[in-house]
Amino acid sequence: DQITQISTAQAQDFLKDKETFFIDLRPIDSFNLSYIPGSISFPAGKIYGMLASFSEQIPLMAKIVLYGADAEDTSPSEVASLLQMMGYSSIYILTQGWDGWEHKRENL
């Protein structure tokens, strides 16, 4: 099982798949302002206290797309490793994060 980096275009394709869960790792204030449609907020800074809730909401076999603020945000990689230890195997990281998604959307 490996963690796969995906582009914004690939993430847009994943959005069409109802079996894919988008997980926003940014602080809740940022999430409340705007997010990828259908995303669930699990702020990276609070993820350890939310693991039980995470496993209740997200099936082990689900595809998971993690995203942080931008390409420099390391929280998606850190959370991906944690999720692997919990038994999740289909984990993707949106390389450019929220900033890349927003930039792509603005340029459509």
Beta strands, then each sheet from edge to edge (+ up, - down):
strand 1: 3-6
strand 2: 20-24
strand 3: 40-41
strand 4: 63-67
strand 5: 90-94
sheet 1: 1+ 5+ 4+ 2+ 3+
end
